[in-house]
Amino acid sequence: MNLDMDRINEVFGKSMIFNIQANKEDFLQNIKYMQSLGYKNVEELVELYPETFLLDTTIFQEKVDLLLEKLGVESFEKIEENIELWGSINES
């Protein structure tokens, strides 16, 4: 995986980079969870919504599972077509 940390810094600032470093374990576990589910564009999600990947791993997984259940069949395809659907993860 090749995250563009400069892009994250540009958009969200140094505090986001600090938070990623401070919560590195959860951040990496959450990325791995998305990869284990077969989501292909994890980098894009992380770069657009890094705060979501900072959630506690258990909470993150619950929220992802709820979103996927809500979206139903072809959930990942729906997210890839409309990345803003991922933003609704914090609403659950």
Secondary structure as the mmCIF struct_conf table of DSSP 4:
data_model
#
loop_
_struct_conf.conf_type_id
_struct_conf.id
_struct_conf.beg_label_comp_id
_struct_conf.beg_label_asym_id
_struct_conf.beg_label_seq_id
_struct_conf.end_label_comp_id
_struct_conf.end_label_asym_id
_struct_conf.end_label_seq_id
HELX_RH_AL_P HELX_RH_AL_P1 MET A 5 PHE A 12
HELX_RH_AL_P HELX_RH_AL_P2 LYS A 14 ALA A 22
TURN_TY1_P TURN_TY1_P1 ASN A 23 ASN A 23
HELX_RH_AL_P HELX_RH_AL_P3 LYS A 24 SER A 36
TURN_TY1_P TURN_TY1_P2 LEU A 37 GLY A 38
BEND BEND1 LYS A 40 LYS A 40
HELX_RH_AL_P HELX_RH_AL_P4 VAL A 42 LEU A 48
HELX_RH_3T_P HELX_RH_3T_P1 PRO A 50 LEU A 54
BEND BEND2 LEU A 55 LEU A 55
HELX_RH_AL_P HELX_RH_AL_P5 THR A 57 LEU A 71
TURN_TY1_P TURN_TY1_P3 VAL A 73 GLU A 74
HELX_RH_AL_P HELX_RH_AL_P6 SER A 75 GLU A 81
TURN_TY1_P TURN_TY1_P4 ILE A 83 ILE A 83
HELX_RH_AL_P HELX_RH_AL_P7 GLU A 84 GLY A 87
HELX_RH_3T_P HELX_RH_3T_P2 SER A 88 GLU A 91
#
